[in-house]
Amino acid sequence: MNIWIVMIAIGLLTFATRLSFIVLMERIKLPPILLRALRFVPIAALSAIIAPELGYYKDNLAISLTNPRLLAGLVATAVAYRTKSVMWTIAAGMTVFWILKIWL
C-alpha cells in the first residue's frame, strides 16, 4: 500500500510542477532574451542524454572509426542538418548503425 501512496504523491507533485509553469507563463511576461534561450532547453537536454552514449562502445571510451554508435551518430547529425527531418534522421542513423554493427 505504501508504494501506491508514493506513486500517487509523486504523480501529483509532477503534475503540480508542470501546471505551475503553464499558469505562471500566462501571468508573467518574460524578457525576449529568456524566451529565446528557453527554445534551446530541449535540444540541450537531449544532447546531454545522447552524447555520452555515442562515445562509449562495449563499456569503453571509443572515439574512433571502429565505434558504430559514433559513426551512426555523425551520419544522423549530417542528415538532420541537411534535411531538417526527424524521420530521415532516425532512419539514416539506425540504418548505418545496424549495418556497422554487423560489419564491424
Secondary structure, DSSP 4 states (H G I P E B T S, - for coil): -HHHHHHHHHHHHHHHHHHHHHHHHHH----HHHHHHHTTHHHHHHHHHHHHHHHEETTEE--STT-HHHHHHHHHHHHHHHH--HHHHHHHHHHHHHHHHHH-
